[in-house]
Amino acid sequence: MGYRVVVVGATGNVGREMLNILAERQFPVDEIAALASRKSLGTEVSFGDKTIKTQDLDVFDFTGWDMALFAVGSDATKIYAPKAAAAGCVVIDNSSLYRYDPDIPLIVPEVNPQAIHAYANKNIIANPNCSTAQMVVALKPLHDRAKIKRVVVSTYQSVSGAGKEGMDELWEQTKAVYNPTSDVPPKKFQKEIAFNVIPHIDVFMEDGSTKEEWKMVAETKKIVDPSIKVTATCVRVPVFVGHSEAINIEFEEFLDEDEARDILREAPGIMVIDKREAGGYVTPKECVGDFATFISRIRQDSTVENGLNLWCVSDNLRKGAALNAVQIAELLGREVLKKG
């Protein structure tokens, strides 16, 4: 016996990826519904070897459905997620709306699976920010061994994190560079993204950090340990898919780089590719379509007493969004609903 599953926002990048991953991982689905806004009504999307038509989110009845994976913005989620939850359908939400609600669990299954039981508070589970998700997968096994005091992270985030509009803008601006008669001014991003980097994701806050940087701080504390100090600089780069992070970690105890490498090799969800030679590391282009979070460039930081540096790369549409949501659904089914 399987589950009745809803994917909300099924025509977007993340929604389509959710459908792909549910099929790839052979999630036990008895029935699936793909929902979208009225303007996308009837659009066909793929689920494995099947093609399904989207239904109207505005009039959909969630009664009798087991779980709904939401891949729409916070405004739509605020309207429809409580309706689904009230109808008895467990919501797994990819927006930022519920991440900081103390009554709603924020889950990365490799890191804090025990939090799944708190779903019952409001029948809602939150999916973390894409840049946080891959980082905490790397941090947790190291924290368990040597207790992390402080993390300094710089991100190199792909344009797909800003949706289809971001990907289209990079594509059109890149073409325009080679066409002197063409000009594509920035719309989705604050400045031209083609052949450029932009140290600005989301809005600025009073202390000078951006909302994206604040998210990494708050979410790491909620998912891993509230005592960890985190400082982040988040940068948009002209890459279509795949987020990269340069992470500096300071521990309570000394952790040798070789032991750290061994720990990460054994950790769930991680692939270590770390050869000290040309090409002996993973780049964002190489991680696209993969489930794993890739770790490279593991090395001692001699400027602090107990420090390590590492390079972390992941497909942000997968681990940073759709894959993590499906893994939460798998965890929910395995530990709570127990149908499949």
C-alpha positions as CSV (number, residue, x, y, z in Angstrom):
1,M,0.0,0.0,0.0
2,G,1.4,3.4,-1.1
3,Y,0.7,7.0,-0.6
4,R,-1.6,9.6,-2.2
5,V,0.9,12.5,-3.0
6,V,0.3,16.0,-4.1
7,V,3.0,18.2,-5.7
8,V,2.1,21.9,-5.5
9,G,3.9,24.2,-8.0
10,A,4.4,21.3,-10.4
11,T,5.3,23.4,-13.4
12,G,8.2,25.2,-11.8
13,N,11.9,24.1,-11.7
14,V,11.6,22.6,-8.2
15,G,8.2,21.1,-8.7
16,R,9.2,19.3,-11.9
17,E,12.3,18.1,-10.1
18,M,10.2,16.8,-7.2
19,L,8.2,14.7,-9.7
20,N,11.4,13.4,-11.3
21,I,12.9,12.4,-8.0
22,L,9.8,10.7,-6.6
23,A,9.8,8.6,-9.8
24,E,13.6,8.0,-9.7
25,R,13.6,6.9,-6.1
26,Q,10.5,4.7,-6.6
27,F,8.6,6.4,-3.9
28,P,5.6,4.3,-3.1
29,V,2.9,6.3,-4.8
30,D,-0.7,5.0,-5.2
31,E,-1.9,8.3,-6.7
32,I,-0.3,11.6,-7.6
33,A,-1.7,15.0,-8.3
34,A,0.2,17.9,-9.9
35,L,-1.1,21.3,-8.9
36,A,-0.4,24.7,-10.4
37,S,-1.9,28.2,-10.6
38,R,-4.9,28.7,-12.9
39,K,-2.8,30.2,-15.6
40,S,-0.9,26.9,-15.9
41,L,-4.0,24.7,-15.7
42,G,-3.8,21.7,-17.9
43,T,-0.1,22.0,-18.5
44,E,1.4,18.5,-18.9
45,V,4.3,17.4,-16.6
46,S,6.2,14.1,-16.4
47,F,6.1,11.6,-13.7
48,G,8.4,8.7,-14.6
49,D,7.0,7.2,-17.9
50,K,3.7,8.9,-17.3
51,T,2.4,12.3,-18.4
52,I,-0.1,14.0,-16.1
53,K,-2.0,17.3,-16.4
54,T,-1.9,19.9,-13.8
55,Q,-5.0,20.7,-11.7
56,D,-6.1,24.0,-10.2
57,L,-4.6,24.6,-6.8
58,D,-7.3,27.1,-6.0
59,V,-10.1,24.6,-5.9
60,F,-8.2,21.4,-5.0
61,D,-9.5,19.4,-2.1
62,F,-6.7,17.9,0.0
63,T,-9.0,15.6,2.0
64,G,-7.8,12.0,1.8
65,W,-4.3,12.9,0.5
66,D,-1.4,11.7,2.6
67,M,1.3,14.4,1.9
68,A,1.8,17.5,-0.2
69,L,5.1,18.7,-1.4
70,F,4.9,22.5,-1.8
71,A,7.2,24.3,-4.3
72,V,5.5,27.7,-4.5
73,G,6.4,31.0,-3.0
74,S,5.6,32.1,0.6
75,D,2.5,34.1,-0.5
76,A,0.7,31.1,-2.0
77,T,2.0,28.8,0.7
78,K,0.5,31.0,3.4
79,I,-2.9,30.5,1.7
80,Y,-2.9,26.9,0.7
81,A,-0.6,25.0,3.2
82,P,-2.9,25.6,6.2
83,K,-5.8,24.3,4.1
84,A,-3.9,21.1,3.2
85,A,-2.8,20.7,6.8
86,A,-6.3,21.2,8.2
87,A,-7.6,18.5,5.8
88,G,-5.2,16.0,7.3
89,C,-2.6,16.1,4.5
90,V,1.0,16.6,5.8
91,V,2.7,19.6,4.2
92,I,6.4,19.5,3.3
93,D,7.1,23.1,2.4
94,N,10.0,24.4,0.3
95,S,9.4,28.1,0.9
96,S,10.9,30.1,3.8
97,L,7.5,30.8,5.4
98,Y,7.6,28.2,8.2
99,R,11.3,27.6,8.7
100,Y,11.7,29.8,11.8
101,D,8.4,28.8,13.5
102,P,9.5,27.0,16.7
103,D,6.6,24.6,16.4
104,I,7.4,23.4,12.9
105,P,10.4,21.1,12.4
106,L,13.1,22.2,9.9
107,I,14.6,18.9,8.6
108,V,17.6,17.6,6.7
109,P,17.1,13.8,7.0
110,E,20.8,13.1,7.2
111,V,21.2,15.6,10.1
112,N,18.2,15.7,12.3
113,P,15.7,12.9,11.4
114,Q,14.5,12.7,15.0
115,A,12.7,16.1,14.5
116,I,10.2,14.4,12.2
117,H,7.8,13.6,15.0
118,A,7.2,17.3,15.6
119,Y,5.3,17.5,12.3
120,A,2.1,16.7,14.4
121,N,2.2,20.2,16.0
122,K,0.8,21.8,12.8
123,N,0.9,19.0,10.2
124,I,3.6,21.0,8.4
125,I,7.4,20.3,7.9
126,A,9.8,22.9,6.6
127,N,12.5,22.3,4.0
128,P,15.6,24.5,4.6
129,N,17.2,27.0,2.3
130,C,19.3,25.5,-0.5
131,S,22.6,26.9,0.7
132,T,22.0,25.7,4.3
133,A,20.9,22.2,3.3
134,Q,24.2,21.1,1.7
135,M,26.3,22.8,4.3
136,V,24.7,21.1,7.3
137,V,25.1,17.7,5.7
138,A,28.8,18.3,5.8
139,L,28.9,19.9,9.2
140,K,26.9,17.4,11.2
141,P,29.3,14.4,11.2
142,L,32.2,16.6,12.0
143,H,30.3,18.3,14.8
144,D,29.5,14.9,16.3
145,R,33.2,14.2,16.5
146,A,34.8,17.5,17.6
147,K,32.0,20.0,18.3
148,I,31.9,23.0,16.0
149,K,32.4,26.5,17.6
150,R,32.3,28.7,14.5
151,V,31.7,28.5,10.8
152,V,32.7,31.1,8.2
153,V,31.2,30.3,4.8
154,S,31.3,32.0,1.4
155,T,28.8,30.8,-1.1
156,Y,28.9,30.7,-4.9
157,Q,25.2,30.3,-5.8
158,S,23.8,29.4,-9.2
159,V,21.1,31.4,-10.9
160,S,18.6,28.5,-10.8
161,G,18.3,29.4,-7.1
162,A,16.3,32.4,-8.4
163,G,14.0,30.3,-10.5
164,K,13.5,30.1,-14.3
165,E,13.6,33.9,-14.6
166,G,17.2,33.8,-13.2
167,M,18.3,31.1,-15.6
168,D,16.7,32.9,-18.6
169,E,18.3,36.2,-17.6
170,L,21.8,34.6,-17.5
171,W,21.2,32.9,-20.9
172,E,19.9,36.1,-22.6
173,Q,22.6,38.3,-21.2
174,T,25.4,35.8,-22.1
175,K,24.1,35.8,-25.7
176,A,23.9,39.6,-25.7
177,V,27.6,39.9,-24.9
178,Y,28.4,38.5,-28.3
179,N,25.8,40.6,-30.1
180,P,26.7,44.3,-30.1
181,T,23.1,45.3,-31.2
182,S,21.5,43.5,-28.2
183,D,21.1,44.8,-24.7
184,V,19.5,42.8,-21.8
185,P,19.3,44.9,-18.7
186,P,19.0,43.2,-15.3
187,K,15.5,42.4,-14.1
188,K,15.7,39.4,-11.8
189,F,19.1,40.3,-10.4
190,Q,20.4,43.7,-9.1
191,K,23.2,43.9,-11.7
192,E,24.2,42.0,-14.9
193,I,24.9,38.4,-14.0
194,A,26.6,37.3,-17.2
195,F,30.4,37.2,-16.7
196,N,29.9,38.8,-13.3
197,V,29.4,37.9,-9.6
198,I,26.9,39.7,-7.4
199,P,27.4,39.7,-3.5
200,H,23.7,40.2,-2.9
201,I,21.0,37.6,-2.5
202,D,17.6,38.5,-1.1
203,V,17.1,41.8,0.7
204,F,19.5,43.7,2.9
205,M,19.0,43.8,6.7
206,E,19.8,46.4,9.3
207,D,23.2,44.9,10.2
208,G,24.4,44.9,6.6
209,S,23.9,41.2,6.0
210,T,21.5,39.9,3.4
211,K,18.4,37.8,4.2
212,E,20.1,34.8,2.5
213,E,23.1,35.2,4.9
214,W,20.8,35.4,7.9
215,K,19.0,32.3,6.8
216,M,22.2,30.3,6.8
217,V,22.9,31.4,10.4
218,A,19.4,30.8,11.8
219,E,18.8,27.5,10.0
220,T,22.2,26.0,10.9
221,K,21.4,26.8,14.6
222,K,17.9,25.2,14.4
223,I,19.0,22.1,12.5
224,V,22.4,21.3,14.0
225,D,23.1,23.2,17.2
226,P,22.1,26.6,18.5
227,S,25.6,27.1,20.0
228,I,27.3,27.2,16.7
229,K,28.4,30.7,15.5
230,V,27.9,31.2,11.8
231,T,28.9,34.1,9.5
232,A,28.1,34.0,5.8
233,T,28.7,35.9,2.6
234,C,26.3,34.8,-0.1
235,V,27.2,35.5,-3.8
236,R,25.3,34.9,-7.0
237,V,27.5,33.5,-9.8
238,P,27.0,32.9,-13.5
239,V,26.4,29.2,-13.2
240,F,23.0,27.7,-14.3
241,V,22.7,24.9,-11.7
242,G,24.8,23.9,-8.6
243,H,25.8,25.8,-5.5
244,S,29.3,25.8,-4.2
245,E,30.6,26.8,-0.7
246,A,34.0,27.5,0.7
247,I,33.6,26.6,4.4
248,N,36.0,27.3,7.2
249,I,35.2,25.5,10.5
250,E,36.7,26.1,14.0
251,F,36.2,23.2,16.4
252,E,36.3,22.8,20.2
253,E,38.8,19.9,19.8
254,F,41.5,19.2,17.3
255,L,40.4,17.3,14.2
256,D,43.0,16.0,11.8
257,E,42.3,16.5,8.1
258,D,42.8,12.8,7.4
259,E,40.3,11.8,10.1
260,A,37.8,14.4,8.9
261,R,38.2,12.9,5.4
262,D,37.4,9.5,6.7
263,I,34.4,10.7,8.7
264,L,32.9,12.5,5.7
265,R,33.5,9.4,3.5
266,E,31.3,7.4,5.9
267,A,28.6,10.0,6.4
268,P,25.2,9.7,4.7
269,G,24.6,11.8,1.6
270,I,28.2,12.7,1.1
271,M,30.8,11.9,-1.6
272,V,34.4,12.9,-0.9
273,I,36.4,13.6,-4.0
274,D,39.7,15.1,-2.7
275,K,42.9,14.5,-4.6
276,R,45.6,17.1,-4.4
277,E,46.1,17.3,-8.1
278,A,44.7,19.2,-11.1
279,G,41.0,18.3,-11.4
280,G,41.0,16.3,-8.1
281,Y,37.9,18.1,-6.8
282,V,34.2,18.6,-7.9
283,T,32.8,21.7,-9.6
284,P,29.1,22.6,-9.7
285,K,28.8,21.6,-13.4
286,E,29.8,18.0,-12.4
287,C,27.3,17.7,-9.6
288,V,24.2,18.4,-11.7
289,G,21.7,15.6,-11.6
290,D,23.4,13.9,-8.7
291,F,21.8,13.1,-5.3
292,A,25.1,13.6,-3.3
293,T,26.7,16.5,-1.6
294,F,30.3,16.6,-2.8
295,I,33.2,17.5,-0.5
296,S,36.7,18.4,-1.8
297,R,39.8,20.5,-0.7
298,I,39.8,19.2,2.9
299,R,42.7,20.8,4.7
300,Q,44.0,22.1,8.0
301,D,43.6,25.8,8.8
302,S,46.8,26.8,10.6
303,T,45.5,30.3,11.4
304,V,43.3,29.0,14.3
305,E,43.9,26.3,16.9
306,N,41.4,23.8,15.7
307,G,40.5,24.7,12.1
308,L,39.6,23.0,8.9
309,N,38.7,24.3,5.4
310,L,36.7,22.4,2.8
311,W,34.9,22.9,-0.5
312,C,31.2,21.8,-0.7
313,V,29.2,21.4,-3.9
314,S,25.7,20.2,-4.6
315,D,22.9,20.4,-7.1
316,N,20.7,23.1,-5.5
317,L,17.5,22.0,-7.3
318,R,18.0,18.5,-5.8
319,K,19.6,18.5,-2.4
320,G,18.9,22.1,-1.9
321,A,15.2,21.7,-2.6
322,A,13.4,18.8,-4.4
323,L,15.6,15.9,-3.1
324,N,15.5,17.0,0.5
325,A,11.7,17.4,0.3
326,V,11.4,13.8,-1.1
327,Q,13.8,12.5,1.6
328,I,11.6,14.1,4.2
329,A,8.6,12.4,2.6
330,E,10.5,9.1,2.7
331,L,11.3,9.7,6.4
332,L,7.7,10.6,7.2
333,G,6.5,7.5,5.6
334,R,9.1,5.2,7.2
335,E,8.9,6.6,10.7
336,V,5.3,7.9,11.1
337,L,2.7,7.0,8.4
338,K,4.2,3.6,7.7
339,K,2.1,2.7,4.6
340,G,4.7,2.0,1.9
